[in-house]
């Protein structure tokens, strides 16, 4: 069975050029070219006998879509079944469609005046990608409650691009005041109003959501209860869009930084050792069908490195051993295949039973989501409403906000155009006052329930009000009744509004 093919030199040059212009990975562009060729030429695709271009590995291009691709080719080419070489090799239909589709891509790019955004728009009009259904997720105006004084109904216009620059949101309040119920109501409404096209990934820090069977049922959520029985996450944090040396080196270094952001005991030496162990683990799996390692691979290599240098186990080995021994993530040999894509699924990760590594598990999943997000085309906008693809929900966010993590920051900064949104649930506006990153500037929506010990400056920053108003609000926030909320006014940015949140149970 062939596990790779080589594009033509012309196709490789086109893919490389478009990668630079569109910022999309070559494999994503190759899939677009394949789809374009199928759509335009069908079974009249010309053969291509030029193998002097770039390598395209089968696991990277086909991923988990082998059955779908074989079915599609069988339909288009009117064949009952395929020999393996006909499906994926230098003499395969996939090779012919990639090379042929690249010519169509190049032509469309020139016709789009070499404008990458216009090219993507034309592609989505030409080929029925799954993103066409995403428009069902663009009508996300949510009723959230009534003002305390005049009982005026309030609507959260989550994805109204004409009114709001971002869709990131913070729900803030101490335990027992209705904060979680309000969050779950919003998520359930989003799922139903989008016809379940808008997804979310929920980190349940305390385990108080995973047992809410009604919410899981209404929002159609798949729960993963870590360290409870034999369930783990069928996610491999080492999956990359491509597996060239540069991408692997950058990813290894980024993981080392994520580990160090959570564990202060990991210094320069440990970060260097982890980077080297991860690179070696990729090399170990380079020629396998699934060319990415697992934490058992990384641990084995790191331990061997330490033994060779006569070094004692330290905090790095301890973390890697916990990740491997707890079997939190997918590993080679598992009966369940790893999830190919996170951004098109709705699931909840319950980490409350974990004694350690809660934040690290979160950041490894966030990294995977960011890597997917970077390869996505911009989400559709219709009538001034941007489609929300996926919401990253971070419960008990005060455990994350004080840690510098490049992937969470990138999602917050860059997620708008991709339809990727972050919802935080935390205990105080003070949590967002971090010197290394301006969370308040990018949080378009902030809903403050009863809090204690809130500083005037944090209220001023998160609500956008004046210093005098913020000082007056300190007492107001401390005395709010359950389900009473203070938020930024929708009419005037420098003012605030007090309302009663629609209770979660009323929606059912």
Secondary structure, DSSP 8 states (H G I E B T S, - for coil): ---EEE--HHHHHHHHHHHHHH---HHHHHHHHHHHHHHHHGGG--------S-EEEHHHHHTT-HHHHHHHHHHHHT-S---HHHHSSTTSHHHHHHHHHHHHHHHHHHHTTT-HHHHHHHHHHHS--GGGGGGGG---EEEEEEETTT--EEEEETTBTTT-S---EEEE--TTSSHHHHHHHHHHHHHHHTTT-SEEEEEESSSSSTT-HHHHHHHT-EEEETTSTT--B---TT--S---HHHHHHHHHHHHHHHHHH-TT--HHHHHHHHHHHHHHHHHTTTSSS----HHHHHHHHHHHHHHTT----HHHHHHHHHHHTT-B--TT-SS---S-STT--EEEE-TT-SS-HHHHHHHHHHHHHHHHHHS----EETTEE---EEEEETTTHHHHTS--HHHHHHHHHHHHHTEEEEEEES-GGGGEETTEEHHHH--EEEE-S-SS--HHHHHHHH---HHHHHHHHHHHHT--TTEEEEE-SS-TT-EEEEEE--GGGG-
